[in-house]
Amino acid sequence: MTTLAADPLFAEAEVPANDSQTKQVLLLKPRGFCAGVVRAVDIVKIALDTFGAPIYVRKEIVHNSYVVDDLRQKGAIFVNELDEVPEGQRVIYSAHGVSPAVRDRAKERGLKVIDATCPLVTKVHVEAIKFAKQGYSLVLVGHRDHEEVEGTQGEAPDVTQVVSTVEEVEALVVPDPDKVAYLTQTTLSLDEAKYMIDALKRKFPNIVGPHAQDICYATENRQTAVKNVAHNADVVLVVGSRNSSNSNRLVEVSLNLGTKSYLIDKAEDIQPEWLESASRVAVTAGASAPEVLVQEVVAYLQARGFGSANEVEVMPENVRFGLPPEIVQAIASAPRPTV
């Protein structure tokens, strides 16, 4: 990673000047929903519109309580495991992906599956399968209790070990130290991933990895935006739920740069003491947090003396993902309204 001073994107940030007497909101861009989240949420909404309620969803479709509650009100039923879904019913896999064992269980129970797995997570699954078939021991860098990691590990459970710390890297034992490959969870901190990969390369000099990094573009872009703006802010507020990995990483990025940062689900979570003596508050959102919550935070700040809100675009973001074939076919076969 380049340092802030050398980062070529910094010049694009154009943080507005401040006379220290005016309280400002710096609204980071890009922020909020990524393409994978937009796709997953759209899949649930289209399924409800096309097939009607109830539609079952395994786990939270994305890690955001507001989004999950909104879809629940529309008729989605969220379950932890497939055994909670009545046989023959329709079920959607969350954006975080599932293991082959889950897919097999769905077939056993005759469930109609719609897969909302993010294509970037699917990419990591494909890499895991490839490395395992080539005879590699696989090291997955990530948080072992995260659904994405559970799904990826499930692709090659007999040869995959999950590591979350350098100490765990040092303790790794594999059959052949010269036949090791690594993958990473898509929502890690860029710095965290680099730190861990460097440790793996020291431990296993001949280790191989994916052709392109596994950290998703949205995770990287939102972290880069925080890196470019945090030093110009007194406080960074990150809109996102507690179980959102990429939202937590945004807080960590800011704290590592020495700027106070807090994770909030909604505007009401803001503590007044956080804003004492602050003249600039930067606001961003994790990849699963909707824009409506961001705007509520801005309104909260403006009602408390932060009169101007300036959007600070660090980089453009125009990624889109197509819908899965099950949804495309359902839309195509849906009856057309008569004129």
C-alpha positions as CSV (number, residue, x, y, z in Angstrom):
1,M,0.0,0.0,0.0
2,T,1.2,3.5,-0.7
3,T,1.2,6.1,2.1
4,L,-1.3,8.8,2.2
5,A,1.2,11.5,1.2
6,A,2.1,9.5,-2.0
7,D,-1.4,8.4,-2.8
8,P,-2.3,9.7,-6.3
9,L,-6.0,9.6,-5.4
10,F,-5.5,12.2,-2.7
11,A,-5.5,15.0,-5.3
12,E,-8.9,14.0,-6.4
13,A,-10.5,14.2,-3.0
14,E,-10.7,18.0,-3.0
15,V,-11.6,18.4,0.6
16,P,-13.2,21.9,1.0
17,A,-11.4,24.5,3.1
18,N,-12.6,25.2,6.6
19,D,-12.1,28.3,8.7
20,S,-12.5,26.2,11.9
21,Q,-15.5,28.3,12.9
22,T,-17.9,26.5,10.5
23,K,-18.9,23.0,11.3
24,Q,-18.8,20.7,8.2
25,V,-19.9,17.3,7.2
26,L,-17.6,15.5,4.8
27,L,-19.7,12.9,2.9
28,L,-17.4,10.3,1.5
29,K,-17.9,8.8,-2.0
30,P,-18.0,6.0,-2.8
31,R,-19.9,4.7,0.2
32,G,-22.8,2.4,1.0
33,F,-24.3,-0.3,-1.2
34,C,-21.9,-2.2,-3.5
35,A,-22.9,-4.0,-6.6
36,G,-23.2,-7.4,-4.8
37,V,-25.5,-6.0,-2.2
38,V,-27.7,-4.2,-4.8
39,R,-28.0,-7.5,-6.6
40,A,-28.8,-9.5,-3.5
41,V,-31.4,-7.1,-2.3
42,D,-33.0,-6.8,-5.7
43,I,-33.1,-10.6,-6.0
44,V,-35.2,-10.9,-2.8
45,K,-37.5,-8.0,-3.9
46,I,-38.0,-9.5,-7.4
47,A,-38.7,-12.9,-5.9
48,L,-41.3,-11.5,-3.6
49,D,-42.9,-9.6,-6.4
50,T,-42.8,-12.5,-8.9
51,F,-43.6,-15.5,-6.6
52,G,-45.3,-13.8,-3.7
53,A,-44.6,-14.2,0.0
54,P,-43.3,-16.1,1.8
55,I,-39.8,-16.3,0.4
56,Y,-37.2,-17.9,2.6
57,V,-33.7,-16.6,2.9
58,R,-30.8,-18.5,4.5
59,K,-29.0,-16.2,6.9
60,E,-29.2,-12.4,6.5
61,I,-29.2,-11.6,2.8
62,V,-26.6,-8.9,3.7
63,H,-25.3,-7.8,7.0
64,N,-27.5,-4.8,7.8
65,S,-30.4,-4.8,10.3
66,Y,-32.3,-2.1,8.5
67,V,-32.2,-4.0,5.1
68,V,-33.2,-7.3,6.7
69,D,-36.1,-5.7,8.7
70,D,-37.4,-4.0,5.6
71,L,-37.3,-7.2,3.6
72,R,-38.9,-9.1,6.5
73,Q,-41.8,-6.6,6.4
74,K,-42.2,-7.3,2.7
75,G,-42.6,-11.1,3.3
76,A,-39.1,-12.5,3.5
77,I,-38.5,-15.1,6.2
78,F,-35.0,-15.4,7.4
79,V,-33.7,-18.7,8.7
80,N,-30.4,-19.9,10.0
81,E,-30.5,-23.3,8.4
82,L,-32.3,-25.0,5.5
83,D,-34.1,-27.5,7.9
84,E,-36.3,-24.5,8.9
85,V,-37.6,-24.2,5.4
86,P,-40.6,-26.3,4.5
87,E,-39.9,-29.0,1.9
88,G,-40.4,-27.8,-1.6
89,Q,-40.4,-24.2,-0.8
90,R,-38.3,-21.5,-2.4
91,V,-35.1,-20.3,-0.6
92,I,-32.5,-17.7,-1.4
93,Y,-28.8,-18.0,-0.5
94,S,-27.3,-14.8,1.0
95,A,-24.7,-12.7,-0.7
96,H,-22.0,-14.3,1.5
97,G,-22.3,-17.7,-0.3
98,V,-22.8,-21.2,1.0
99,S,-20.8,-24.5,1.1
100,P,-21.4,-27.5,-1.1
101,A,-22.9,-29.2,2.0
102,V,-25.6,-26.6,2.1
103,R,-26.3,-27.0,-1.6
104,D,-26.6,-30.8,-1.2
105,R,-29.0,-30.4,1.7
106,A,-31.2,-28.1,-0.4
107,K,-31.4,-30.8,-3.1
108,E,-32.3,-33.5,-0.5
109,R,-35.2,-31.4,0.7
110,G,-36.4,-30.5,-2.7
111,L,-36.0,-26.7,-2.2
112,K,-36.2,-24.3,-5.1
113,V,-33.0,-22.4,-4.8
114,I,-32.2,-18.8,-5.9
115,D,-28.5,-18.0,-5.5
116,A,-27.7,-14.4,-4.5
117,T,-24.1,-15.1,-3.8
118,C,-21.9,-12.1,-4.7
119,P,-20.0,-12.9,-7.9
120,L,-16.8,-11.8,-6.2
121,V,-17.3,-14.4,-3.5
122,T,-18.1,-17.0,-6.1
123,K,-14.7,-16.2,-7.6
124,V,-13.0,-17.1,-4.4
125,H,-14.9,-20.4,-4.2
126,V,-13.8,-21.3,-7.7
127,E,-10.2,-20.5,-6.7
128,A,-10.5,-22.8,-3.7
129,I,-11.8,-25.6,-5.8
130,K,-9.0,-25.1,-8.4
131,F,-6.1,-25.1,-5.8
132,A,-7.5,-28.1,-4.0
133,K,-7.7,-30.1,-7.3
134,Q,-4.1,-29.2,-8.0
135,G,-3.0,-30.7,-4.7
136,Y,-2.3,-27.6,-2.7
137,S,-2.8,-27.1,1.0
138,L,-5.1,-24.1,1.2
139,V,-4.8,-21.2,3.7
140,L,-7.8,-19.0,4.0
141,V,-7.1,-15.6,5.6
142,G,-10.3,-14.4,7.3
143,H,-12.6,-14.4,10.3
144,R,-13.5,-18.0,10.9
145,D,-17.0,-17.2,12.3
146,H,-18.0,-15.2,9.2
147,E,-20.5,-16.8,6.8
148,E,-18.3,-16.1,3.8
149,V,-15.4,-17.9,5.3
150,E,-17.5,-20.9,6.3
151,G,-18.8,-21.2,2.7
152,T,-15.3,-20.9,1.1
153,Q,-13.8,-23.4,3.5
154,G,-16.6,-25.8,2.7
155,E,-15.4,-26.0,-0.9
156,A,-12.3,-27.9,0.2
157,P,-12.6,-28.6,4.0
158,D,-10.0,-31.4,4.1
159,V,-7.2,-29.2,2.9
160,T,-8.2,-25.7,4.1
161,Q,-7.0,-24.0,7.3
162,V,-8.4,-20.6,8.4
163,V,-6.0,-18.1,9.9
164,S,-6.8,-14.7,11.5
165,T,-3.6,-13.7,13.1
166,V,0.1,-13.8,12.4
167,E,0.5,-16.1,15.4
168,E,-1.8,-18.6,13.7
169,V,0.3,-18.3,10.5
170,E,3.4,-19.2,12.5
171,A,1.7,-22.3,14.0
172,L,0.5,-23.6,10.6
173,V,1.5,-27.2,9.8
174,V,1.0,-28.5,6.2
175,P,2.0,-31.8,4.5
176,D,4.2,-30.0,2.0
177,P,5.5,-26.5,2.7
178,D,6.3,-26.1,-1.0
179,K,2.7,-26.9,-2.1
180,V,0.6,-24.2,-0.3
181,A,-1.8,-21.6,-1.7
182,Y,-3.7,-18.8,0.0
183,L,-7.0,-17.0,-0.4
184,T,-8.6,-14.2,1.5
185,Q,-12.0,-13.1,2.7
186,T,-13.3,-10.4,0.4
187,T,-14.1,-7.9,3.1
188,L,-10.8,-7.7,5.0
189,S,-8.9,-4.6,5.6
190,L,-6.4,-4.1,2.8
191,D,-3.6,-3.5,5.4
192,E,-4.7,-6.5,7.4
193,A,-4.7,-8.7,4.2
194,K,-1.2,-7.5,3.2
195,Y,0.1,-8.0,6.7
196,M,-1.1,-11.6,6.8
197,I,0.0,-12.4,3.2
198,D,3.5,-11.1,4.0
199,A,3.6,-13.4,7.0
200,L,2.5,-16.4,4.9
201,K,5.2,-15.6,2.3
202,R,7.8,-15.6,5.1
203,K,6.5,-18.9,6.4
204,F,6.1,-20.5,3.0
205,P,8.4,-18.8,0.4
206,N,6.9,-20.8,-2.5
207,I,3.3,-20.1,-1.6
208,V,1.0,-19.1,-4.4
209,G,-2.2,-17.0,-4.5
210,P,-4.9,-15.9,-6.9
211,H,-4.1,-14.0,-10.1
212,A,-6.0,-11.0,-8.8
213,Q,-6.5,-10.1,-5.1
214,D,-9.7,-11.4,-3.4
215,I,-10.4,-8.1,-1.5
216,C,-13.5,-6.8,-3.3
217,Y,-13.4,-3.5,-5.2
218,A,-16.0,-1.9,-2.9
219,T,-14.1,-2.8,0.3
220,E,-11.0,-1.4,-1.2
221,N,-12.6,1.8,-2.5
222,R,-14.4,2.6,0.7
223,Q,-11.2,2.0,2.7
224,T,-9.2,4.2,0.3
225,A,-11.8,7.0,0.7
226,V,-11.4,6.9,4.5
227,K,-7.6,6.9,4.1
228,N,-7.7,10.0,1.9
229,V,-10.1,12.0,4.1
230,A,-9.7,10.8,7.7
231,H,-6.8,13.1,8.4
232,N,-8.9,16.1,7.5
233,A,-11.7,15.1,9.9
234,D,-12.0,15.2,13.7
235,V,-14.4,12.3,13.7
236,V,-15.3,9.6,11.2
237,L,-18.8,8.1,11.5
238,V,-19.3,4.7,9.7
239,V,-22.9,3.7,9.0
240,G,-23.2,-0.1,9.3
241,S,-24.3,-3.0,11.4
242,R,-22.1,-4.7,14.1
243,N,-21.9,-7.9,12.1
244,S,-20.8,-6.2,8.9
245,S,-17.1,-7.1,8.4
246,N,-16.4,-4.4,5.8
247,S,-18.0,-1.7,8.1
248,N,-15.9,-2.7,11.0
249,R,-12.8,-2.5,8.8
250,L,-13.7,1.1,7.9
251,V,-13.6,2.0,11.6
252,E,-10.3,0.3,12.0
253,V,-8.8,2.1,9.0
254,S,-9.7,5.5,10.6
255,L,-8.5,4.6,14.0
256,N,-5.2,3.3,12.6
257,L,-4.7,6.8,11.1
258,G,-5.3,8.4,14.5
259,T,-8.8,9.7,13.8
260,K,-11.6,8.9,16.2
261,S,-14.2,6.7,14.5
262,Y,-17.5,5.1,15.5
263,L,-19.7,2.4,13.9
264,I,-23.4,3.3,14.0
265,D,-26.5,1.5,12.8
266,K,-28.5,4.7,12.7
267,A,-28.4,8.4,13.5
268,E,-29.9,7.8,17.0
269,D,-26.7,5.8,17.9
270,I,-24.5,8.9,17.8
271,Q,-23.4,10.0,21.2
272,P,-23.3,13.8,21.7
273,E,-19.9,13.7,23.4
274,W,-18.4,12.3,20.2
275,L,-19.0,15.6,18.5
276,E,-17.7,17.9,21.3
277,S,-15.0,20.2,19.9
278,A,-15.4,18.6,16.5
279,S,-15.6,21.0,13.5
280,R,-15.4,18.4,10.8
281,V,-17.2,15.0,10.8
282,A,-16.6,12.6,7.9
283,V,-19.5,10.2,7.2
284,T,-19.3,7.0,5.2
285,A,-21.1,3.7,5.1
286,G,-20.3,0.0,4.7
287,A,-21.1,-1.8,1.6
288,S,-24.4,-3.2,3.0
289,A,-25.7,0.1,4.5
290,P,-28.5,1.9,2.6
291,E,-28.2,5.6,1.6
292,V,-31.4,6.5,3.6
293,L,-29.5,5.9,6.8
294,V,-26.6,8.0,5.7
295,Q,-28.9,10.9,4.9
296,E,-30.5,10.6,8.3
297,V,-27.0,10.9,9.9
298,V,-26.4,14.0,7.8
299,A,-29.7,15.5,8.9
300,Y,-28.9,14.7,12.5
301,L,-25.5,16.5,12.3
302,Q,-27.0,19.5,10.5
303,A,-29.6,19.8,13.2
304,R,-26.7,20.1,15.7
305,G,-24.8,22.9,14.0
306,F,-23.0,21.2,11.2
307,G,-24.4,23.5,8.6
308,S,-22.7,22.4,5.4
309,A,-22.4,18.9,3.9
310,N,-19.8,18.5,1.2
311,E,-19.6,15.3,-0.8
312,V,-15.9,14.3,-1.3
313,E,-15.5,11.9,-4.2
314,V,-12.3,10.0,-4.0
315,M,-12.9,7.8,-7.1
316,P,-15.8,6.9,-9.4
317,E,-17.5,3.5,-8.9
318,N,-19.8,2.1,-11.7
319,V,-19.8,-1.7,-11.1
320,R,-22.9,-3.6,-11.9
321,F,-23.7,-7.3,-11.6
322,G,-26.3,-9.2,-13.6
323,L,-29.2,-11.2,-12.0
324,P,-29.0,-15.0,-11.6
325,P,-30.7,-17.1,-14.3
326,E,-33.5,-18.2,-11.9
327,I,-34.6,-14.6,-11.5
328,V,-34.1,-13.7,-15.2
329,Q,-36.2,-16.7,-16.2
330,A,-38.9,-15.9,-13.7
331,I,-39.2,-12.4,-14.9
332,A,-39.4,-13.6,-18.5
333,S,-42.1,-16.1,-17.8
334,A,-44.2,-13.8,-15.6
335,P,-47.6,-13.0,-17.0
336,R,-47.8,-9.7,-18.8
337,P,-50.5,-7.2,-17.7
338,T,-53.3,-6.8,-20.1
339,V,-53.7,-3.3,-21.6
